[in-house]
Amino acid sequence: MPDPVIEQAAAAVSPPTEEILRDMGIAQGQLGRWSDAVASFTRLVNEYPEGKSGRWFLAEAQRAAGDDIAAWRTYERLLQKTPS
């Protein structure tokens, strides 16, 4: 069930900025809504592919959601993109 406050905050800025999507995913994770956090971070990575933290947050959310394979693949793509 979506949190109305988070959804209202995201709708207030259209289209959502990189910071809004990141903060929304973080808030969802803090609430234990890991599948929602994965969706927010996936959108962050898709809409802002050059962002430095999006893939890291996505991988962490995937791991917390119990999808270790997806998390591993996301970490791998992150390392390919920025090996350092």
PDB file of N, CA, C and O in Angstrom:
ATOM      1  N   MET A   1       0.843  -1.177   0.000  1.00  0.00           N
ATOM      2  CA  MET A   1       0.000   0.000   0.000  1.00  0.00           C
ATOM      3  C   MET A   1       0.890   1.243   0.000  1.00  0.00           C
ATOM      4  O   MET A   1       1.681   1.424   0.926  1.00  0.00           O
ATOM      5  N   PRO A   2       0.784   2.086  -0.995  1.00  0.00           N
ATOM      6  CA  PRO A   2       1.627   3.278  -1.086  1.00  0.00           C
ATOM      7  C   PRO A   2       1.393   4.236   0.082  1.00  0.00           C
ATOM      8  O   PRO A   2       0.274   4.403   0.565  1.00  0.00           O
ATOM      9  N   ASP A   3       2.469   4.845   0.507  1.00  0.00           N
ATOM     10  CA  ASP A   3       2.386   5.847   1.562  1.00  0.00           C
ATOM     11  C   ASP A   3       1.928   7.158   0.933  1.00  0.00           C
ATOM     12  O   ASP A   3       2.612   7.678   0.052  1.00  0.00           O
ATOM     13  N   PRO A   4       0.782   7.713   1.363  1.00  0.00           N
ATOM     14  CA  PRO A   4       0.253   8.911   0.705  1.00  0.00           C
ATOM     15  C   PRO A   4       1.181  10.116   0.788  1.00  0.00           C
ATOM     16  O   PRO A   4       1.230  10.922  -0.142  1.00  0.00           O
ATOM     17  N   VAL A   5       1.910  10.251   1.877  1.00  0.00           N
ATOM     18  CA  VAL A   5       2.804  11.404   2.019  1.00  0.00           C
ATOM     19  C   VAL A   5       3.934  11.323   0.998  1.00  0.00           C
ATOM     20  O   VAL A   5       4.270  12.320   0.358  1.00  0.00           O
ATOM     21  N   ILE A   6       4.518  10.137   0.846  1.00  0.00           N
ATOM     22  CA  ILE A   6       5.603   9.963  -0.116  1.00  0.00           C
ATOM     23  C   ILE A   6       5.089  10.184  -1.537  1.00  0.00           C
ATOM     24  O   ILE A   6       5.738  10.852  -2.342  1.00  0.00           O
ATOM     25  N   GLU A   7       3.936   9.625  -1.835  1.00  0.00           N
ATOM     26  CA  GLU A   7       3.377   9.776  -3.175  1.00  0.00           C
ATOM     27  C   GLU A   7       3.030  11.236  -3.475  1.00  0.00           C
ATOM     28  O   GLU A   7       3.252  11.698  -4.594  1.00  0.00           O
ATOM     29  N   GLN A   8       2.496  11.961  -2.509  1.00  0.00           N
ATOM     30  CA  GLN A   8       2.167  13.375  -2.701  1.00  0.00           C
ATOM     31  C   GLN A   8       3.427  14.195  -2.915  1.00  0.00           C
ATOM     32  O   GLN A   8       3.448  15.104  -3.746  1.00  0.00           O
ATOM     33  N   ALA A   9       4.473  13.879  -2.171  1.00  0.00           N
ATOM     34  CA  ALA A   9       5.740  14.601  -2.325  1.00  0.00           C
ATOM     35  C   ALA A   9       6.313  14.381  -3.719  1.00  0.00           C
ATOM     36  O   ALA A   9       6.810  15.316  -4.346  1.00  0.00           O
ATOM     37  N   ALA A  10       6.245  13.154  -4.197  1.00  0.00           N
ATOM     38  CA  ALA A  10       6.771  12.845  -5.528  1.00  0.00           C
ATOM     39  C   ALA A  10       5.952  13.536  -6.609  1.00  0.00           C
ATOM     40  O   ALA A  10       6.506  13.976  -7.617  1.00  0.00           O
ATOM     41  N   ALA A  11       4.654  13.636  -6.415  1.00  0.00           N
ATOM     42  CA  ALA A  11       3.787  14.261  -7.415  1.00  0.00           C
ATOM     43  C   ALA A  11       3.921  15.775  -7.432  1.00  0.00           C
ATOM     44  O   ALA A  11       3.548  16.422  -8.411  1.00  0.00           O
ATOM     45  N   ALA A  12       4.451  16.342  -6.355  1.00  0.00           N
ATOM     46  CA  ALA A  12       4.564  17.793  -6.265  1.00  0.00           C
ATOM     47  C   ALA A  12       5.566  18.352  -7.266  1.00  0.00           C
ATOM     48  O   ALA A  12       5.449  19.505  -7.683  1.00  0.00           O
ATOM     49  N   VAL A  13       6.532  17.561  -7.648  1.00  0.00           N
ATOM     50  CA  VAL A  13       7.542  17.985  -8.619  1.00  0.00           C
ATOM     51  C   VAL A  13       7.399  17.086  -9.843  1.00  0.00           C
ATOM     52  O   VAL A  13       7.611  15.876  -9.769  1.00  0.00           O
ATOM     53  N   SER A  14       7.040  17.687 -10.951  1.00  0.00           N
ATOM     54  CA  SER A  14       6.823  16.882 -12.139  1.00  0.00           C
ATOM     55  C   SER A  14       7.614  17.460 -13.304  1.00  0.00           C
ATOM     56  O   SER A  14       7.413  18.624 -13.649  1.00  0.00           O
ATOM     57  N   PRO A  15       8.495  16.702 -13.916  1.00  0.00           N
ATOM     58  CA  PRO A  15       8.864  15.345 -13.552  1.00  0.00           C
ATOM     59  C   PRO A  15       9.768  15.356 -12.320  1.00  0.00           C
ATOM     60  O   PRO A  15      10.444  16.348 -12.047  1.00  0.00           O
ATOM     61  N   PRO A  16       9.775  14.250 -11.585  1.00  0.00           N
ATOM     62  CA  PRO A  16      10.593  14.206 -10.370  1.00  0.00           C
ATOM     63  C   PRO A  16      12.077  14.381 -10.695  1.00  0.00           C
ATOM     64  O   PRO A  16      12.580  13.841 -11.681  1.00  0.00           O
ATOM     65  N   THR A  17      12.747  15.126  -9.870  1.00  0.00           N
ATOM     66  CA  THR A  17      14.189  15.323 -10.032  1.00  0.00           C
ATOM     67  C   THR A  17      14.935  14.084  -9.541  1.00  0.00           C
ATOM     68  O   THR A  17      14.359  13.197  -8.911  1.00  0.00           O
ATOM     69  N   GLU A  18      16.201  14.053  -9.840  1.00  0.00           N
ATOM     70  CA  GLU A  18      17.052  12.960  -9.364  1.00  0.00           C
ATOM     71  C   GLU A  18      16.998  12.862  -7.839  1.00  0.00           C
ATOM     72  O   GLU A  18      16.924  11.765  -7.285  1.00  0.00           O
ATOM     73  N   GLU A  19      17.034  13.998  -7.173  1.00  0.00           N
ATOM     74  CA  GLU A  19      17.024  14.023  -5.712  1.00  0.00           C
ATOM     75  C   GLU A  19      15.698  13.509  -5.155  1.00  0.00           C
ATOM     76  O   GLU A  19      15.680  12.787  -4.158  1.00  0.00           O
ATOM     77  N   ILE A  20      14.586  13.879  -5.797  1.00  0.00           N
ATOM     78  CA  ILE A  20      13.266  13.417  -5.342  1.00  0.00           C
ATOM     79  C   ILE A  20      13.179  11.897  -5.440  1.00  0.00           C
ATOM     80  O   ILE A  20      12.740  11.241  -4.495  1.00  0.00           O
ATOM     81  N   LEU A  21      13.590  11.335  -6.567  1.00  0.00           N
ATOM     82  CA  LEU A  21      13.523   9.883  -6.741  1.00  0.00           C
ATOM     83  C   LEU A  21      14.429   9.174  -5.740  1.00  0.00           C
ATOM     84  O   LEU A  21      14.051   8.146  -5.177  1.00  0.00           O
ATOM     85  N   ARG A  22      15.619   9.718  -5.519  1.00  0.00           N
ATOM     86  CA  ARG A  22      16.542   9.116  -4.551  1.00  0.00           C
ATOM     87  C   ARG A  22      15.947   9.159  -3.147  1.00  0.00           C
ATOM     88  O   ARG A  22      15.935   8.152  -2.439  1.00  0.00           O
ATOM     89  N   ASP A  23      15.458  10.326  -2.753  1.00  0.00           N
ATOM     90  CA  ASP A  23      14.918  10.479  -1.405  1.00  0.00           C
ATOM     91  C   ASP A  23      13.656   9.644  -1.202  1.00  0.00           C
ATOM     92  O   ASP A  23      13.417   9.119  -0.115  1.00  0.00           O
ATOM     93  N   MET A  24      12.853   9.528  -2.257  1.00  0.00           N
ATOM     94  CA  MET A  24      11.658   8.715  -2.165  1.00  0.00           C
ATOM     95  C   MET A  24      12.036   7.244  -1.949  1.00  0.00           C
ATOM     96  O   MET A  24      11.437   6.567  -1.113  1.00  0.00           O
ATOM     97  N   GLY A  25      13.017   6.757  -2.689  1.00  0.00           N
ATOM     98  CA  GLY A  25      13.472   5.376  -2.513  1.00  0.00           C
ATOM     99  C   GLY A  25      14.056   5.140  -1.135  1.00  0.00           C
ATOM    100  O   GLY A  25      13.820   4.097  -0.525  1.00  0.00           O
ATOM    101  N   ILE A  26      14.815   6.102  -0.644  1.00  0.00           N
ATOM    102  CA  ILE A  26      15.389   5.975   0.704  1.00  0.00           C
ATOM    103  C   ILE A  26      14.274   5.906   1.744  1.00  0.00           C
ATOM    104  O   ILE A  26      14.305   5.062   2.640  1.00  0.00           O
ATOM    105  N   ALA A  27      13.288   6.796   1.623  1.00  0.00           N
ATOM    106  CA  ALA A  27      12.169   6.801   2.573  1.00  0.00           C
ATOM    107  C   ALA A  27      11.404   5.481   2.519  1.00  0.00           C
ATOM    108  O   ALA A  27      11.032   4.941   3.561  1.00  0.00           O
ATOM    109  N   GLN A  28      11.168   4.961   1.323  1.00  0.00           N
ATOM    110  CA  GLN A  28      10.464   3.687   1.195  1.00  0.00           C
ATOM    111  C   GLN A  28      11.263   2.568   1.861  1.00  0.00           C
ATOM    112  O   GLN A  28      10.690   1.704   2.525  1.00  0.00           O
ATOM    113  N   GLY A  29      12.576   2.583   1.687  1.00  0.00           N
ATOM    114  CA  GLY A  29      13.414   1.582   2.339  1.00  0.00           C
ATOM    115  C   GLY A  29      13.357   1.699   3.848  1.00  0.00           C
ATOM    116  O   GLY A  29      13.293   0.688   4.547  1.00  0.00           O
ATOM    117  N   GLN A  30      13.380   2.915   4.358  1.00  0.00           N
ATOM    118  CA  GLN A  30      13.302   3.112   5.805  1.00  0.00           C
ATOM    119  C   GLN A  30      11.985   2.602   6.372  1.00  0.00           C
ATOM    120  O   GLN A  30      11.911   2.204   7.535  1.00  0.00           O
ATOM    121  N   LEU A  31      10.947   2.617   5.542  1.00  0.00           N
ATOM    122  CA  LEU A  31       9.643   2.088   5.957  1.00  0.00           C
ATOM    123  C   LEU A  31       9.538   0.578   5.741  1.00  0.00           C
ATOM    124  O   LEU A  31       8.516  -0.031   6.057  1.00  0.00           O
ATOM    125  N   GLY A  32      10.609  -0.025   5.196  1.00  0.00           N
ATOM    126  CA  GLY A  32      10.602  -1.458   4.941  1.00  0.00           C
ATOM    127  C   GLY A  32       9.865  -1.845   3.675  1.00  0.00           C
ATOM    128  O   GLY A  32       9.555  -3.019   3.475  1.00  0.00           O
ATOM    129  N   ARG A  33       9.581  -0.888   2.826  1.00  0.00           N
ATOM    130  CA  ARG A  33       8.867  -1.132   1.569  1.00  0.00           C
ATOM    131  C   ARG A  33       9.897  -1.312   0.455  1.00  0.00           C
ATOM    132  O   ARG A  33      10.041  -0.458  -0.421  1.00  0.00           O
ATOM    133  N   TRP A  34      10.605  -2.431   0.505  1.00  0.00           N
ATOM    134  CA  TRP A  34      11.753  -2.625  -0.371  1.00  0.00           C
ATOM    135  C   TRP A  34      11.369  -2.772  -1.836  1.00  0.00           C
ATOM    136  O   TRP A  34      12.117  -2.318  -2.703  1.00  0.00           O
ATOM    137  N   SER A  35      10.240  -3.385  -2.144  1.00  0.00           N
ATOM    138  CA  SER A  35       9.867  -3.505  -3.556  1.00  0.00           C
ATOM    139  C   SER A  35       9.527  -2.131  -4.131  1.00  0.00           C
ATOM    140  O   SER A  35       9.807  -1.867  -5.300  1.00  0.00           O
ATOM    141  N   ASP A  36       8.924  -1.252  -3.322  1.00  0.00           N
ATOM    142  CA  ASP A  36       8.667   0.116  -3.772  1.00  0.00           C
ATOM    143  C   ASP A  36       9.980   0.882  -3.937  1.00  0.00           C
ATOM    144  O   ASP A  36      10.138   1.669  -4.870  1.00  0.00           O
ATOM    145  N   ALA A  37      10.917   0.641  -3.018  1.00  0.00           N
ATOM    146  CA  ALA A  37      12.223   1.294  -3.117  1.00  0.00           C
ATOM    147  C   ALA A  37      12.940   0.844  -4.384  1.00  0.00           C
ATOM    148  O   ALA A  37      13.554   1.658  -5.073  1.00  0.00           O
ATOM    149  N   VAL A  38      12.864  -0.447  -4.694  1.00  0.00           N
ATOM    150  CA  VAL A  38      13.469  -0.959  -5.930  1.00  0.00           C
ATOM    151  C   VAL A  38      12.866  -0.248  -7.132  1.00  0.00           C
ATOM    152  O   VAL A  38      13.589   0.147  -8.046  1.00  0.00           O
ATOM    153  N   ALA A  39      11.548  -0.081  -7.138  1.00  0.00           N
ATOM    154  CA  ALA A  39      10.881   0.595  -8.260  1.00  0.00           C
ATOM    155  C   ALA A  39      11.350   2.045  -8.374  1.00  0.00           C
ATOM    156  O   ALA A  39      11.596   2.527  -9.479  1.00  0.00           O
ATOM    157  N   SER A  40      11.474   2.739  -7.254  1.00  0.00           N
ATOM    158  CA  SER A  40      11.926   4.135  -7.280  1.00  0.00           C
ATOM    159  C   SER A  40      13.364   4.243  -7.766  1.00  0.00           C
ATOM    160  O   SER A  40      13.690   5.116  -8.570  1.00  0.00           O
ATOM    161  N   PHE A  41      14.224   3.350  -7.276  1.00  0.00           N
ATOM    162  CA  PHE A  41      15.626   3.408  -7.687  1.00  0.00           C
ATOM    163  C   PHE A  41      15.806   2.946  -9.135  1.00  0.00           C
ATOM    164  O   PHE A  41      16.703   3.424  -9.831  1.00  0.00           O
ATOM    165  N   THR A  42      14.963   2.025  -9.589  1.00  0.00           N
ATOM    166  CA  THR A  42      15.007   1.631 -10.995  1.00  0.00           C
ATOM    167  C   THR A  42      14.644   2.824 -11.874  1.00  0.00           C
ATOM    168  O   THR A  42      15.292   3.081 -12.889  1.00  0.00           O
ATOM    169  N   ARG A  43      13.615   3.537 -11.480  1.00  0.00           N
ATOM    170  CA  ARG A  43      13.233   4.739 -12.225  1.00  0.00           C
ATOM    171  C   ARG A  43      14.353   5.774 -12.186  1.00  0.00           C
ATOM    172  O   ARG A  43      14.626   6.434 -13.188  1.00  0.00           O
ATOM    173  N   LEU A  44      15.003   5.915 -11.031  1.00  0.00           N
ATOM    174  CA  LEU A  44      16.125   6.844 -10.897  1.00  0.00           C
ATOM    175  C   LEU A  44      17.232   6.492 -11.886  1.00  0.00           C
ATOM    176  O   LEU A  44      17.752   7.367 -12.578  1.00  0.00           O
ATOM    177  N   VAL A  45      17.591   5.217 -11.951  1.00  0.00           N
ATOM    178  CA  VAL A  45      18.662   4.775 -12.855  1.00  0.00           C
ATOM    179  C   VAL A  45      18.251   4.967 -14.315  1.00  0.00           C
ATOM    180  O   VAL A  45      19.067   5.366 -15.146  1.00  0.00           O
ATOM    181  N   ASN A  46      16.989   4.683 -14.624  1.00  0.00           N
ATOM    182  CA  ASN A  46      16.530   4.820 -16.002  1.00  0.00           C
ATOM    183  C   ASN A  46      16.437   6.273 -16.450  1.00  0.00           C
ATOM    184  O   ASN A  46      16.794   6.599 -17.582  1.00  0.00           O
ATOM    185  N   GLU A  47      15.963   7.141 -15.573  1.00  0.00           N
ATOM    186  CA  GLU A  47      15.778   8.541 -15.954  1.00  0.00           C
ATOM    187  C   GLU A  47      17.047   9.377 -15.805  1.00  0.00           C
ATOM    188  O   GLU A  47      17.205  10.396 -16.478  1.00  0.00           O
ATOM    189  N   TYR A  48      17.944   8.949 -14.931  1.00  0.00           N
ATOM    190  CA  TYR A  48      19.199   9.680 -14.702  1.00  0.00           C
ATOM    191  C   TYR A  48      20.364   8.688 -14.721  1.00  0.00           C
ATOM    192  O   TYR A  48      20.995   8.454 -13.691  1.00  0.00           O
ATOM    193  N   PRO A  49      20.651   8.104 -15.890  1.00  0.00           N
ATOM    194  CA  PRO A  49      21.660   7.042 -15.966  1.00  0.00           C
ATOM    195  C   PRO A  49      23.073   7.490 -15.615  1.00  0.00           C
ATOM    196  O   PRO A  49      23.913   6.658 -15.273  1.00  0.00           O
ATOM    197  N   GLU A  50      23.345   8.764 -15.691  1.00  0.00           N
ATOM    198  CA  GLU A  50      24.690   9.240 -15.368  1.00  0.00           C
ATOM    199  C   GLU A  50      24.864   9.531 -13.876  1.00  0.00           C
ATOM    200  O   GLU A  50      25.967   9.843 -13.427  1.00  0.00           O
ATOM    201  N   GLY A  51      23.783   9.427 -13.115  1.00  0.00           N
ATOM    202  CA  GLY A  51      23.868   9.662 -11.669  1.00  0.00           C
ATOM    203  C   GLY A  51      24.809   8.665 -11.018  1.00  0.00           C
ATOM    204  O   GLY A  51      24.857   7.498 -11.407  1.00  0.00           O
ATOM    205  N   LYS A  52      25.547   9.123 -10.039  1.00  0.00           N
ATOM    206  CA  LYS A  52      26.568   8.275  -9.431  1.00  0.00           C
ATOM    207  C   LYS A  52      26.019   7.309  -8.390  1.00  0.00           C
ATOM    208  O   LYS A  52      26.577   6.226  -8.212  1.00  0.00           O
ATOM    209  N   SER A  53      24.960   7.662  -7.708  1.00  0.00           N
ATOM    210  CA  SER A  53      24.511   6.830  -6.594  1.00  0.00           C
ATOM    211  C   SER A  53      23.326   5.933  -6.921  1.00  0.00           C
ATOM    212  O   SER A  53      23.019   5.028  -6.145  1.00  0.00           O
ATOM    213  N   GLY A  54      22.654   6.153  -8.042  1.00  0.00           N
ATOM    214  CA  GLY A  54      21.436   5.412  -8.350  1.00  0.00           C
ATOM    215  C   GLY A  54      21.606   3.913  -8.365  1.00  0.00           C
ATOM    216  O   GLY A  54      20.816   3.196  -7.751  1.00  0.00           O
ATOM    217  N   ARG A  55      22.630   3.420  -9.060  1.00  0.00           N
ATOM    218  CA  ARG A  55      22.830   1.975  -9.142  1.00  0.00           C
ATOM    219  C   ARG A  55      23.189   1.378  -7.790  1.00  0.00           C
ATOM    220  O   ARG A  55      22.781   0.262  -7.470  1.00  0.00           O
ATOM    221  N   TRP A  56      23.952   2.120  -6.999  1.00  0.00           N
ATOM    222  CA  TRP A  56      24.306   1.618  -5.669  1.00  0.00           C
ATOM    223  C   TRP A  56      23.048   1.461  -4.816  1.00  0.00           C
ATOM    224  O   TRP A  56      22.839   0.416  -4.200  1.00  0.00           O
ATOM    225  N   PHE A  57      22.213   2.498  -4.782  1.00  0.00           N
ATOM    226  CA  PHE A  57      20.967   2.423  -4.025  1.00  0.00           C
ATOM    227  C   PHE A  57      20.071   1.301  -4.551  1.00  0.00           C
ATOM    228  O   PHE A  57      19.448   0.586  -3.766  1.00  0.00           O
ATOM    229  N   LEU A  58      20.004   1.144  -5.863  1.00  0.00           N
ATOM    230  CA  LEU A  58      19.192   0.082  -6.450  1.00  0.00           C
ATOM    231  C   LEU A  58      19.677  -1.286  -5.996  1.00  0.00           C
ATOM    232  O   LEU A  58      18.876  -2.123  -5.581  1.00  0.00           O
ATOM    233  N   ALA A  59      20.975  -1.518  -6.070  1.00  0.00           N
ATOM    234  CA  ALA A  59      21.526  -2.812  -5.653  1.00  0.00           C
ATOM    235  C   ALA A  59      21.255  -3.085  -4.176  1.00  0.00           C
ATOM    236  O   ALA A  59      20.905  -4.206  -3.805  1.00  0.00           O
ATOM    237  N   GLU A  60      21.412  -2.083  -3.347  1.00  0.00           N
ATOM    238  CA  GLU A  60      21.157  -2.264  -1.913  1.00  0.00           C
ATOM    239  C   GLU A  60      19.684  -2.583  -1.655  1.00  0.00           C
ATOM    240  O   GLU A  60      19.370  -3.429  -0.818  1.00  0.00           O
ATOM    241  N   ALA A  61      18.783  -1.910  -2.372  1.00  0.00           N
ATOM    242  CA  ALA A  61      17.350  -2.172  -2.208  1.00  0.00           C
ATOM    243  C   ALA A  61      16.998  -3.567  -2.717  1.00  0.00           C
ATOM    244  O   ALA A  61      16.195  -4.268  -2.102  1.00  0.00           O
ATOM    245  N   GLN A  62      17.590  -3.970  -3.826  1.00  0.00           N
ATOM    246  CA  GLN A  62      17.340  -5.315  -4.357  1.00  0.00           C
ATOM    247  C   GLN A  62      17.803  -6.369  -3.357  1.00  0.00           C
ATOM    248  O   GLN A  62      17.117  -7.366  -3.133  1.00  0.00           O
ATOM    249  N   ARG A  63      18.957  -6.144  -2.766  1.00  0.00           N
ATOM    250  CA  ARG A  63      19.479  -7.089  -1.772  1.00  0.00           C
ATOM    251  C   ARG A  63      18.550  -7.154  -0.563  1.00  0.00           C
ATOM    252  O   ARG A  63      18.240  -8.240  -0.072  1.00  0.00           O
ATOM    253  N   ALA A  64      18.105  -5.992  -0.085  1.00  0.00           N
ATOM    254  CA  ALA A  64      17.203  -5.952   1.070  1.00  0.00           C
ATOM    255  C   ALA A  64      15.850  -6.595   0.753  1.00  0.00           C
ATOM    256  O   ALA A  64      15.200  -7.157   1.635  1.00  0.00           O
ATOM    257  N   ALA A  65      15.434  -6.507  -0.519  1.00  0.00           N
ATOM    258  CA  ALA A  65      14.168  -7.108  -0.938  1.00  0.00           C
ATOM    259  C   ALA A  65      14.299  -8.620  -1.124  1.00  0.00           C
ATOM    260  O   ALA A  65      13.307  -9.306  -1.368  1.00  0.00           O
ATOM    261  N   GLY A  66      15.523  -9.136  -1.009  1.00  0.00           N
ATOM    262  CA  GLY A  66      15.750 -10.572  -1.132  1.00  0.00           C
ATOM    263  C   GLY A  66      16.089 -11.042  -2.522  1.00  0.00           C
ATOM    264  O   GLY A  66      16.136 -12.248  -2.768  1.00  0.00           O
ATOM    265  N   ASP A  67      16.327 -10.127  -3.439  1.00  0.00           N
ATOM    266  CA  ASP A  67      16.666 -10.500  -4.818  1.00  0.00           C
ATOM    267  C   ASP A  67      18.180 -10.367  -5.006  1.00  0.00           C
ATOM    268  O   ASP A  67      18.672  -9.424  -5.626  1.00  0.00           O
ATOM    269  N   ASP A  68      18.888 -11.335  -4.456  1.00  0.00           N
ATOM    270  CA  ASP A  68      20.353 -11.285  -4.470  1.00  0.00           C
ATOM    271  C   ASP A  68      20.936 -11.345  -5.880  1.00  0.00           C
ATOM    272  O   ASP A  68      21.964 -10.722  -6.148  1.00  0.00           O
ATOM    273  N   ILE A  69      20.300 -12.079  -6.774  1.00  0.00           N
ATOM    274  CA  ILE A  69      20.817 -12.181  -8.141  1.00  0.00           C
ATOM    275  C   ILE A  69      20.736 -10.830  -8.845  1.00  0.00           C
ATOM    276  O   ILE A  69      21.700 -10.396  -9.475  1.00  0.00           O
ATOM    277  N   ALA A  70      19.589 -10.166  -8.738  1.00  0.00           N
ATOM    278  CA  ALA A  70      19.448  -8.839  -9.352  1.00  0.00           C
ATOM    279  C   ALA A  70      20.429  -7.859  -8.727  1.00  0.00           C
ATOM    280  O   ALA A  70      21.015  -7.030  -9.424  1.00  0.00           O
ATOM    281  N   ALA A  71      20.608  -7.952  -7.413  1.00  0.00           N
ATOM    282  CA  ALA A  71      21.559  -7.062  -6.736  1.00  0.00           C
ATOM    283  C   ALA A  71      22.972  -7.299  -7.256  1.00  0.00           C
ATOM    284  O   ALA A  71      23.704  -6.347  -7.523  1.00  0.00           O
ATOM    285  N   TRP A  72      23.352  -8.548  -7.399  1.00  0.00           N
ATOM    286  CA  TRP A  72      24.681  -8.875  -7.898  1.00  0.00           C
ATOM    287  C   TRP A  72      24.884  -8.305  -9.297  1.00  0.00           C
ATOM    288  O   TRP A  72      25.935  -7.740  -9.600  1.00  0.00           O
ATOM    289  N   ARG A  73      23.868  -8.458 -10.146  1.00  0.00           N
ATOM    290  CA  ARG A  73      23.964  -7.925 -11.511  1.00  0.00           C
ATOM    291  C   ARG A  73      24.065  -6.402 -11.516  1.00  0.00           C
ATOM    292  O   ARG A  73      24.801  -5.826 -12.317  1.00  0.00           O
ATOM    293  N   THR A  74      23.329  -5.757 -10.623  1.00  0.00           N
ATOM    294  CA  THR A  74      23.387  -4.299 -10.551  1.00  0.00           C
ATOM    295  C   THR A  74      24.751  -3.847 -10.045  1.00  0.00           C
ATOM    296  O   THR A  74      25.319  -2.891 -10.573  1.00  0.00           O
ATOM    297  N   TYR A  75      25.286  -4.525  -9.025  1.00  0.00           N
ATOM    298  CA  TYR A  75      26.644  -4.198  -8.565  1.00  0.00           C
ATOM    299  C   TYR A  75      27.644  -4.365  -9.695  1.00  0.00           C
ATOM    300  O   TYR A  75      28.538  -3.538  -9.868  1.00  0.00           O
ATOM    301  N   GLU A  76      27.493  -5.437 -10.467  1.00  0.00           N
ATOM    302  CA  GLU A  76      28.409  -5.709 -11.572  1.00  0.00           C
ATOM    303  C   GLU A  76      28.352  -4.575 -12.611  1.00  0.00           C
ATOM    304  O   GLU A  76      29.391  -4.108 -13.078  1.00  0.00           O
ATOM    305  N   ARG A  77      27.134  -4.133 -12.970  1.00  0.00           N
ATOM    306  CA  ARG A  77      27.003  -3.024 -13.929  1.00  0.00           C
ATOM    307  C   ARG A  77      27.604  -1.750 -13.366  1.00  0.00           C
ATOM    308  O   ARG A  77      28.203  -0.963 -14.099  1.00  0.00           O
ATOM    309  N   LEU A  78      27.448  -1.547 -12.077  1.00  0.00           N
ATOM    310  CA  LEU A  78      28.027  -0.369 -11.429  1.00  0.00           C
ATOM    311  C   LEU A  78      29.554  -0.411 -11.538  1.00  0.00           C
ATOM    312  O   LEU A  78      30.179   0.603 -11.848  1.00  0.00           O
ATOM    313  N   LEU A  79      30.150  -1.564 -11.289  1.00  0.00           N
ATOM    314  CA  LEU A  79      31.597  -1.686 -11.385  1.00  0.00           C
ATOM    315  C   LEU A  79      32.093  -1.530 -12.822  1.00  0.00           C
ATOM    316  O   LEU A  79      33.176  -0.991 -13.049  1.00  0.00           O
ATOM    317  N   GLN A  80      31.317  -1.994 -13.777  1.00  0.00           N
ATOM    318  CA  GLN A  80      31.710  -1.826 -15.176  1.00  0.00           C
ATOM    319  C   GLN A  80      31.672  -0.356 -15.565  1.00  0.00           C
ATOM    320  O   GLN A  80      32.495   0.111 -16.352  1.00  0.00           O
ATOM    321  N   LYS A  81      30.719   0.358 -15.012  1.00  0.00           N
ATOM    322  CA  LYS A  81      30.561   1.769 -15.346  1.00  0.00           C
ATOM    323  C   LYS A  81      31.615   2.627 -14.656  1.00  0.00           C
ATOM    324  O   LYS A  81      32.185   3.533 -15.264  1.00  0.00           O
ATOM    325  N   THR A  82      31.865   2.338 -13.399  1.00  0.00           N
ATOM    326  CA  THR A  82      32.840   3.115 -12.610  1.00  0.00           C
ATOM    327  C   THR A  82      33.718   2.138 -11.827  1.00  0.00           C
ATOM    328  O   THR A  82      33.427   1.864 -10.663  1.00  0.00           O
ATOM    329  N   PRO A  83      34.775   1.609 -12.426  1.00  0.00           N
ATOM    330  CA  PRO A  83      35.588   0.578 -11.787  1.00  0.00           C
ATOM    331  C   PRO A  83      36.293   1.021 -10.512  1.00  0.00           C
ATOM    332  O   PRO A  83      36.699   0.171  -9.720  1.00  0.00           O
ATOM    333  N   SER A  84      36.449   2.303 -10.291  1.00  0.00           N
ATOM    334  CA  SER A  84      37.152   2.727  -9.079  1.00  0.00           C
ATOM    335  C   SER A  84      36.230   2.843  -7.954  1.00  0.00           C
ATOM    336  O   SER A  84      36.646   3.189  -6.848  1.00  0.00           O
TER     337      SER A  84
END
